[in-house]
């Protein structure tokens, strides 16, 4: 029996490996389309449910898709109502695996593995992605075959059968025994906690059914338990997240718990035309002459579809309930742009990196703008902010560290060539933004030097400086707009024109400073400080030009898709 059990667990391992490989392949093929699905999230609750169904059908795990949704909520990309609708759909999408493994297609195992292996060597990512999907499908069915064959032999051992009879949920006087029902639900819950996948647990239940170890009643109870167990992963993911993300995880748990409760109550609802619960009559009607694995898969789908249909009108009420159970408190909700769970969705993670870069550049420019204002002795309010520049410099440095670390983690994920090419550009942009902040200290020292002179800057020098400051401010605004909306021919052209204009103006200012020095209208010390100030502006302009040139390609369509979401 030990050898048989090892084969069963080996088959389970092959099954889970196949499911993961198939999921990875599908994500490589459809990953770019994920952002298109995101556009639909904000439309209405029906579209949100359909989006959740589609995403989970690709990922092949409601736990994984729900964790992704928690990441979206924590990053501020989704609100609670949208997340709740997607979670409803995720419960339907996760039934796809059960429907697949219910087919008896053992003949396809070896051809799928061979064809998938050959296709996975293709140089084109789309073809190799399909190859990975096909080989994963082959391993998935191979693992099911191993489990089913060995479990059929184990079914002949009396002691093994007695273990399953402890939770036999066959109807007694037309209704399911309460103790056995909740015992089987508990077994399904614990099994899902161990396997960390309700789809894999459903596959095991179908294999047990195919071997004759359990009947449809016990199988349904195990599946109900797996639907509760799968919510724990989202709860764990939400522990470090913000309040709204915790509410979304709670919505997932409440939805599954309420659904299981409603279905369990129906087990004691006997129709007038039969002697078993109404739910199982519906399963028989849907399945027709289908075998037990097909009936288990259909019961799983029926449970999730029926629960979704019943609870969809109550999505706002469920959201308010979650907000009541996890109240707002006094603090403002803080969204995490560089959300770790989004690393498994590289396109979205890249968009979040660009958003964080924009916030970093905005803060760095405010520092520089404040320092430049102090050079001309303007805006006392901004001058008072000079005392805060040291703390702001630390914040900019922290941004650089966080973004670089986040992108380094993203590099370890499976990426398309286009996604991988964006990461070095974003790291360069982050370094440019950090250097812009560094120049604040230099400008402040020069401003202090100008203030220490008796005459200060001449009127002509002050006018030139203010003109350069104005142009640099416009260049910073254009660069921030490129980071926000993506590059366009007009914005790109304007960024180049501003850089060229600032460079020419810097050259002219240096020449005019030399003329003023020759005409003795300014002191040598003031003239030198002015030239150094102009040089600082030129360097900052070059850093802004670097960001504008690289960042437009990094944001691209991703940003526009997210803005529509």
C-alpha positions, -999 to +999 in steps of 0.1 A: +000+000+000+029+024+007+041+022-029+005+029-041+002+059-018+036+072-031+023+069-067-009+087-057+010+116-042+035+115-072+005+118-095-008+147-075+026+164-078+026+159-116-010+172-117-001+204-098+031+208-119+010+205-151-015+230-139+012+255-130+030+249-164-003+254-183-011+285-163+024+300-169+021+293-206-014+308-209-001+339-191+028+342-215+004+341-244-024+362-229-004+384-205-004+414-228-042+411-231-046+412-193-044+450-194-072+451-219-093+431-195-084+457-168-102+483-189-135+465-182-132+465-145-149+498-138-178+493-162-204+476-140-207+446-117-217+422-146-186+431-166-165+428-134-177+393-129-170+384-165-135+399-161-128+379-130-141+347-147-118+353-177-087+361-157-091+331-134-097+308-163-063+319-176-045+317-142-063+284-133-065+294-096-090+315-078-065+320-049-039+334-073-064+357-091-079+369-058-044+377-044-038+397-076-071+416-070-059+423-034-027+437-049-048+459-073-069+472-044-038+479-022-023+498-051-054+519-056-062+504-091-096+490-080-122+501-054-140+477-032-171+473-054-151+465-084-129+440-065-160+423-051-174+417-086-141+403-098-139+380-069-174+367-077-163+359-112-131+343-100-151+316-083-167+307-116-134+308-135-118+283-111-143+256-122-126+254-156-099+230-143-125+206-129-143+206-162-111+198-180-100+170-158-134+154-159-128+144-195-114+109-201-087+118-226-058+096-217-050+092-254-040+129-256-014+128-228+017+117-247+009+136-280+004+168-259+037+163-240+056+157-273+040+185-293+043+209-263+080+201-258+088+207-295+068+240-296+084+252-263+118+254-282+104+278-308+121+312-308+089+332-310+075+338-274+039+333-285+046+298-300+068+287-270+040+300-247+015+278-264+040+249-263+043+254-225+005+254-222+001+222-242+028+204-223+012+215-191-021+201-202-004+168-210+012+166-175-022+176-159-039+146-175-009+124-168-011+132-131-049+125-131-043+092-148-017+081-122-040+092-093-071+075-107-053+042-115-037+038-081-068+050-062-089+023-080-065-003-066-065+012-032-103+011-032-100-027-028-083-023+006-110-025+033-091-003+058-087+024+031-124+022+023-133+025+060-113+058+062-135+073+035-167+059+050-161+081+081-174+110+061-199+093+038-225+119+030-250+096+013-286+107+021-304+093+051-342+095+049-337+119+019-313+144+035-275+144+041-263+135+076-251+167+094-220+152+111-207+136+080-214+167+059-195+191+081-168+166+086-163+163+048-164+201+044-137+203+071-115+177+052-119+197+019-110+229+038-078+215+053-068+198+021-070+231+002-050+248+029-023+222+024-023+222-014-030+259-017-052+255-047-089+248-049-085+237-085-060+211-075-082+199-047-111+196-071-089+175-093-082+152-064-119+149-056-127+140-092-099+113-091-114+099-058-148+098-075-135+081-106-119+054-084-152+047-066-139+058-032-165+085-028-200+093-042-214+125-055-227+136-021-193+133-004-176+148-034-198+179-033-191+183+005-154+182-002-157+207-029-176+231-006-148+228+019-122+236-007-142+268-016-139+280+019-102+269+023-092+289-008-101+322+008-073+318+034-046+327+008-063+360+001-066+367+039-029+361+044-021+383+014-042+411+029-025+411+063+002+438+053-022+456+029-044+487+035-079+487+049-097+485+015-076+454+006-085+438+039-122+445+031-118+429-003-103+397+012-132+397+037-157+400+008-141+369-007-144+349+025-180+361+031-190+353-004-178+317-003-190+311+033-225+325+024-226+304-008-216+272+011-243+280+038-270+285+012-261+252-007-260+233+026-294+245+035-307+233+002-295+198+011-325+196+034-349+209+008-366+178-007-386+182-039-420+165-042-408+144-071-377+128-055-360+114-024-327+134-026-320+171-022-330+195-050-293+205-057-284+170-067-315+167-089-302+198-107-268+182-111-284+150-125-305+171-150-274+190-162-252+160-164-276+136-181-259+103-186-225+117-176-202+096-154-194+106-118-163+128-126-185+148-150-213+151-123-187+163-097-174+189-122-209+201-130-218+203-093-187+225-087-197+248-116-234+248-106-225+258-070-204+288-080-227+300-108-258+297-087-241+314-057-229+342-080-264+347-095-280+348-061-255+372-045-248+396-074-277+420-066-262+422-031-227+432-040-232+468-026-247+454+006-217+429+009-193+458+004-210+479+031-209+449+054-172+446+049-167+483+055-187+480+087-167+449+099-134+466+090-142+503+097-123+532+082-109+546+114-093+580+115-064+575+093-064+581+055-061+550+033-026+546+020-022+530-014+011+511-021+022+518-057+050+493-056+027+464-045+046+431-042+016+410-054+016+429-087+050+415-096+032+384-109+015+407-134+046+424-150+027+448-172+009+462-143+040+462-121+058+483-148+029+508-149+032+511-111+069+517-114+063+545-138+037+560-115+062+558-086+089+574-108+065+603-116+058+609-079+096+608-072+103+633-101+076+656-089+091+657-055+126+662-068+114+690-091+097+708-062+129+707-043+149+722-073+121+748-079+122+759-043+160+763-044+159+782-077+133+806-063+156+814-034+183+825-058+162+854-071+149+862-036+113+855-045+084+838-028+090+839+009+067+809+014+089+787-008+119+800+009+105+787+042+104+753+026+142+753+023+144+741+058+125+709+048+148+701+018+171+677+037+141+655+047+127+657+012+161+646-002+159+615+020+125+608+006+138+610-029+166+587-021+141+562-005+121+564-037+152+555-058+159+525-035+123+512-035+118+515-073+152+499-081+146+471-056+111+466-071+124+464-107+152+441-096+125+417-082+105+421-114+135+410-134+133+376-117+098+370-131+090+356-166+090+386-189+085+392-226+114+408-244+094+441-246+088+440-208+125+431-201+137+460-223+117+486-202+134+478-169+169+492-176+153+524-190+132+528-159+163+523-137+181+550-157+152+573-153+151+567-116+188+575-113+182+607-133+154+618-110+176+611-079+204+632-094+180+661-100+172+661-063+209+660-055+215+693-074+192+710-049+220+712-023+244+727-049+219+754-059+212+762-023+250+767-017+252+789-047+221+809-036+237+814-002+269+827-020+249+851-041+230+864-010+264+869+008+276+893-019+269+930-015+253+937-048+238+903-056+227+895-092+223+924-116+189+932-131+199+917-165+213+885-149+182+882-127+159+885-158+180+858-177+179+836-147+141+839-143+136+831-180+158+800-177+139+790-145+106+794-164+118+772-193+131+746-170+097+745-152+080+740-185+104+711-194+097+695-160+059+698-166+062+682-201+084+654-187+058+647-159+030+647-185+049+621-205+052+600-174+015+604-168+000+599-203+028+583-223+048+598-251+033+614-281+049+630-312+038+665-299+051+660-263+083+644-275+089+672-299+082+698-273+106+681-248+134+682-274+127+719-283+128+729-246+161+712-240+176+728-271+163+762-261+176+759-226+210+748-238+212+778-262+200+801-235+226+788-211+254+795-236+240+830-242+238+837-204+275+827-200+285+850-228+264+879-214+280+873-179+314+876-195+304+909-211+290+923-178+323+913-162+342+932-189+320+962-185+325+959-147+287+959-141+291+928-118+318+916-095+339+886-106+326+866-076+290+872-086+297+864-122+313+831-113+283+821-090+259+831-118+277+809-144+277+780-119+240+784-114+234+784-152+255+752-154+233+736-127+202+744-148+218+729-179+226+697-161+191+694-146+177+700-181+198+671-194+185+648-168+149+658-176+156+652-213+169+617-205+137+608-185+114+622-212+133+602-239+132+569-221+100+570-200+076+575-228+084+540-242+082+525-207+046+537-201+031+533-235-003+517-238-002+503-202-008+536-187-037+545-210-053+511-203-050+517-165-064+552-168-095+538-184-098+511-158 
